[in-house]
Amino acid sequence: MRAFLGILILFLVVVAFVVFSRRGKNFPLPEGETMPFAEEILRTRTEDSTENSMKPDAQTSSSSERRGAFASLSVSAREVFVTDGTKHSIPLEEILSGGVPKDGIPSINKPHFIPAREADAFLQDDSPGLGLVYDEEARFYPYQILVWHEIVNDIVAGDPLVITYCPLCATGIVFDAQVSGERMEFGVSGKLWQSNLLMYNRASDSADESLWSQVLGEAVVGRHTGTRLHLVPADTVRYGEWRAAHPETVVLSRETGVRKPYGSDPYGSYYTDDSVGFGAMFNDDRLPPKAFVLGIERDGKFKAYHKEALPEGTTTDTFSGADIVIEKNSAGEVRFFAGKERASVPAVGSFWFSWLAVHPKTELWK
């Protein structure tokens, strides 16, 4: 009887492995002749999306107004191509395997939160994470948890948000998960572009799934190619400073439904050495490759700001014909505003090499 049970368990394990492996081999990249995609709307910045991107930063009451206040352009300006019937805006040969299959890194889809007093048991003051204030709700997502999951599909103040983190690029970015009025749920594809996380949107029909570049915040392979996600302001901060600034904050719980060695980090010294990989190259002497920068876009131009070099308080700059005001507080939260109307300018935090890899003509604030 024991021998039979042993054989049965082994059989089930093998079946599960085969099913999981097949599932993980989704997103086969197309091959064949590549041609420009002629649908001009994918390269057109609509008046509506431009107006949304320039709304003043303010606390608003409705979810649609909150999304508009922090909206980035909803249509990409990147050129779109088609290969074997599949649209894409990045070279397919630059997409690499991250060493895990689709959903091999499990997203958190039903997150639980605990008060800061409980999180003190496993977080130190210098523990890094992603701090979010959305409609007056403060949340902290520890990187010691996100490093094992990379994506959290969350609901904050009634709105669907996707919290994302790529350890290779130090990109902690929050997006509005509604696309054309439809809530999307995202997972980890197992693929990388320029060392950065490629997410995918889950769908009942695989033809409706696309690959999304986290650092660009847009779909880059598949039917949704050219669609951009609206960025929601969030900050890579230390827990102690975040809690001091937001004592009412709640913290993502380790009770994720998946057993992981939270508190350990599989990337080790990667964050501090000068190595880059997985398709990214680095040849720049303005900053070390893993200096942490905040990158902004305006009128198709890009600029990066070394976060450590930004002083607390208010800093002024000029970029792309506009006055830029940068406000940094003691918790490490940074906000960018443009012009007399103080239009909110979305910013992406990342390692310098990662920002430079996707925006090679970027300026750097000094």
C-alpha positions in Angstrom: 0.0 0.0 0.0 2.8 2.4 0.9 4.6 1.6 -2.4 1.4 2.3 -4.3 0.9 5.6 -2.5 4.5 6.5 -3.2 4.1 5.7 -7.0 0.8 7.7 -7.0 2.4 10.8 -5.4 5.4 10.6 -7.8 3.0 10.4 -10.8 1.0 13.4 -9.6 4.3 15.4 -9.1 5.4 14.5 -12.6 2.0 15.5 -14.1 2.0 18.8 -12.2 5.6 19.5 -13.4 4.6 18.8 -17.0 1.5 21.0 -16.8 3.4 23.8 -15.1 6.2 23.6 -17.6 3.9 23.8 -20.6 2.1 26.7 -19.0 5.4 28.4 -18.5 6.4 28.1 -22.1 3.7 30.5 -23.2 4.6 33.7 -25.1 6.5 32.0 -28.0 8.1 34.8 -29.8 7.2 35.1 -33.5 9.6 34.6 -36.3 9.7 35.7 -39.9 9.7 39.0 -41.8 9.3 42.2 -39.7 7.4 45.2 -41.1 6.3 48.5 -39.8 2.7 48.5 -38.4 0.6 51.0 -40.3 -2.1 51.8 -37.7 -1.2 55.5 -37.1 -3.3 55.7 -33.9 -0.7 53.7 -32.0 1.8 56.6 -32.6 -0.6 59.5 -32.1 -0.8 61.3 -28.8 -4.4 62.1 -28.3 -5.6 65.4 -26.9 -7.4 63.6 -24.1 -4.4 61.7 -22.9 -2.2 64.8 -23.1 -4.7 66.8 -21.0 -4.8 64.0 -18.4 -1.0 64.0 -18.1 -1.0 67.7 -17.3 -3.7 67.9 -14.6 -2.6 69.5 -11.3 -1.6 67.2 -8.5 -4.5 67.3 -6.0 -6.5 65.0 -3.7 -9.7 64.3 -5.6 -12.9 62.5 -4.7 -13.6 60.2 -7.6 -11.5 57.3 -8.9 -11.6 58.7 -12.4 -10.3 62.1 -11.2 -7.6 60.4 -9.2 -6.4 58.4 -12.2 -6.4 61.5 -14.4 -4.4 63.5 -11.9 -1.4 61.2 -12.3 -2.0 59.9 -15.8 0.8 59.5 -18.3 0.1 59.4 -22.0 -2.2 56.5 -22.7 -0.8 55.9 -26.2 2.9 55.2 -26.8 5.0 57.2 -29.2 7.2 54.2 -29.9 7.2 52.8 -33.5 5.2 49.6 -33.8 6.2 46.6 -36.0 4.5 43.3 -36.9 6.2 39.9 -37.2 4.2 36.9 -38.2 1.0 38.7 -37.3 2.2 39.8 -33.8 2.7 43.5 -33.0 5.7 44.6 -31.0 7.6 47.8 -30.3 10.9 46.3 -29.1 13.3 44.1 -31.0 12.2 40.5 -30.4 15.8 39.3 -30.3 16.4 41.5 -27.2 13.9 39.6 -25.2 15.6 37.1 -22.9 14.6 34.4 -20.5 14.9 35.3 -16.8 15.5 31.7 -15.9 11.9 31.0 -14.7 8.7 30.1 -16.6 5.5 32.1 -16.8 4.3 32.6 -13.2 7.4 30.9 -11.9 7.6 34.0 -9.7 4.1 34.1 -8.3 2.3 37.4 -8.1 0.3 38.3 -5.0 -3.3 38.5 -6.0 -5.1 38.8 -2.6 -2.7 40.9 -0.5 -3.2 41.2 3.3 -2.0 44.2 5.3 -1.0 44.6 9.0 -0.5 47.6 11.2 3.1 49.0 11.4 3.4 47.8 15.1 3.1 44.2 13.8 5.4 44.8 10.9 8.1 46.0 13.4 8.7 42.3 14.2 10.3 41.6 10.8 11.3 45.1 9.4 14.2 47.2 10.5 14.3 51.0 10.1 16.6 50.7 7.1 14.5 48.0 5.4 13.7 49.3 1.9 10.3 49.1 0.2 7.8 50.9 -1.9 5.8 53.6 -0.1 2.4 54.6 -1.5 -0.1 57.3 -0.5 -3.3 57.0 -2.6 -6.5 58.9 -1.7 -5.0 59.5 1.8 -4.4 55.7 2.3 -0.7 55.0 3.2 0.7 51.5 2.4 4.3 50.1 2.6 5.3 47.2 0.4 8.6 45.7 1.8 11.1 44.7 -0.9 12.0 41.6 1.2 8.6 40.4 0.1 8.4 41.9 -3.4 11.8 40.4 -4.3 10.0 37.0 -4.2 6.8 38.1 -6.0 7.6 41.2 -8.1 3.9 42.0 -8.6 1.0 42.7 -6.2 -2.5 43.1 -7.7 -4.1 45.3 -5.1 -7.2 47.4 -4.5 -6.6 50.8 -2.8 -9.4 53.2 -2.0 -11.6 51.1 -4.3 -9.3 51.4 -7.3 -7.3 48.5 -8.9 -3.6 49.2 -8.7 -0.7 47.0 -9.7 2.4 47.3 -7.5 5.6 46.2 -9.4 9.2 45.6 -8.5 12.1 44.5 -10.6 15.1 43.6 -8.4 17.5 43.6 -11.3 16.7 47.3 -12.1 15.5 48.5 -8.6 12.4 49.7 -10.3 9.5 50.0 -7.9 6.6 51.3 -9.9 2.8 51.5 -9.2 0.3 51.6 -12.1 -3.4 52.1 -12.4 -4.6 48.6 -13.5 -7.6 49.8 -15.5 -7.1 49.9 -19.2 -9.9 51.3 -21.3 -12.3 50.9 -18.4 -11.3 47.2 -17.9 -9.5 46.0 -14.8 -6.4 44.0 -15.7 -4.6 41.5 -13.5 -0.8 41.1 -14.1 1.6 38.3 -13.7 5.4 37.7 -14.1 6.1 36.4 -17.6 9.6 35.0 -16.9 11.0 37.1 -19.6 13.2 40.2 -19.5 14.0 43.1 -21.8 17.1 45.2 -21.1 17.4 43.4 -17.7 13.9 44.6 -16.8 10.7 42.8 -15.8 8.3 42.0 -18.6 4.8 41.6 -17.1 1.8 40.0 -18.8 -1.9 40.7 -18.5 -3.9 37.6 -17.6 -6.8 36.8 -19.9 -9.1 33.8 -20.5 -7.9 33.8 -24.1 -4.1 33.7 -24.6 -4.5 35.8 -27.7 -5.5 38.7 -25.4 -2.4 38.5 -23.3 0.5 40.9 -24.1 4.0 41.5 -22.7 4.3 44.8 -20.8 7.6 46.5 -20.1 7.7 47.6 -16.5 10.2 50.4 -16.9 8.3 51.8 -19.9 4.9 51.2 -18.4 3.5 50.0 -21.7 2.7 46.9 -23.7 5.5 46.0 -26.1 4.5 42.6 -27.6 1.0 41.4 -28.4 -2.4 42.8 -29.3 -2.1 45.6 -26.6 1.2 46.9 -28.0 1.3 50.7 -27.8 -1.0 51.0 -24.8 0.5 52.7 -21.8 -0.5 52.3 -18.2 -1.2 55.3 -16.0 1.6 55.8 -13.4 0.7 56.4 -9.8 3.3 58.2 -7.6 5.1 56.0 -5.2 8.6 56.1 -3.6 11.4 53.7 -2.8 12.0 54.5 0.8 13.3 53.1 4.1 10.7 51.7 6.5 11.7 53.8 9.5 11.5 57.1 7.7 8.3 56.1 6.0 6.7 55.1 9.3 7.8 58.3 11.0 6.2 60.3 8.2 3.1 58.1 8.0 2.4 56.5 11.4 -1.0 55.3 10.2 0.6 53.2 7.4 -0.3 49.6 6.9 2.3 47.1 5.7 2.1 44.2 3.2 1.9 41.0 5.3 4.2 38.0 4.9 1.0 35.9 4.9 0.9 35.6 1.1 -0.3 32.0 0.7 3.1 31.1 -0.7 6.0 29.8 1.4 9.1 31.9 0.7 12.3 32.7 2.8 11.3 36.3 3.4 14.1 38.2 5.0 16.7 36.5 2.8 17.6 38.0 -0.6 18.6 35.8 -3.6 20.4 38.7 -5.3 23.0 39.1 -2.5 25.6 41.8 -3.3 24.1 42.4 -6.8 22.7 45.8 -5.6 26.0 47.3 -4.8 28.5 45.8 -7.3 28.9 47.2 -10.8 27.6 44.2 -12.8 24.7 44.5 -15.3 23.4 41.7 -17.4 20.4 40.1 -19.1 20.8 42.1 -22.3 21.6 45.5 -20.7 24.8 47.2 -21.5 26.5 50.1 -19.7 29.1 52.5 -21.0 28.7 55.8 -19.2 30.9 57.8 -16.8 28.3 60.3 -15.5 27.1 58.0 -12.6 27.9 54.5 -11.4 25.6 52.0 -13.1 23.6 51.3 -9.9 23.1 54.9 -8.7 19.4 55.4 -8.0 17.8 58.0 -10.3 14.3 59.4 -10.8 13.5 59.7 -14.5 10.9 62.0 -16.1 9.6 62.4 -19.6 8.3 65.6 -21.3 7.4 66.1 -24.9 9.3 63.0 -25.9 12.5 64.0 -24.1 13.9 62.4 -21.0 15.8 63.5 -17.9 17.2 61.8 -14.8 17.9 63.1 -11.3 20.2 61.3 -9.0 18.0 60.9 -5.9 20.8 61.2 -3.3 22.0 64.4 -4.9 18.6 66.0 -4.6 18.4 68.0 -1.3 15.4 68.0 1.0 13.1 70.8 0.3 12.4 72.5 -3.0 14.7 72.4 -6.1 14.0 74.2 -9.3 15.2 73.2 -12.8 14.4 73.9 -16.4 13.7 71.0 -18.8 12.1 70.9 -22.3 11.1 74.5 -22.1 9.4 74.3 -18.8 10.2 75.2 -15.2 10.4 72.0 -13.1 9.9 72.1 -9.4 11.1 69.1 -7.4 9.9 68.6 -3.8 11.7 66.1 -1.5 10.7 65.4 2.1 12.5 63.8 5.0 10.9 60.4 4.2 12.5 60.4 0.8 9.3 61.1 -1.1 9.9 63.1 -4.3 7.4 64.9 -6.5 7.9 66.7 -9.8 5.8 69.6 -11.0 5.9 71.5 -14.3 5.0 75.1 -15.1 3.0 77.7 -13.3 0.0 75.4 -13.2 2.1 72.9 -11.2 1.1 70.0 -13.4 2.2 66.7 -11.9 5.1 65.0 -13.7 5.2 61.2 -13.3 8.6 59.9 -12.3 10.2 56.4 -12.5 12.8 55.4 -10.0 15.5 53.0 -11.2 19.2 52.1 -11.3 20.9 54.5 -13.7 21.9 51.7 -16.1 18.3 50.7 -16.5 17.0 54.2 -17.2 19.8 54.8 -19.7 19.2 51.4 -21.4 15.7 52.4 -22.5 16.3 56.2 -22.8 19.9 56.4 -24.2 19.5 60.1 -25.1 18.5 61.1 -21.6 19.8 64.3 -19.9 21.2 64.1 -16.4 20.6 66.8 -13.8 23.7 68.1 -12.1 
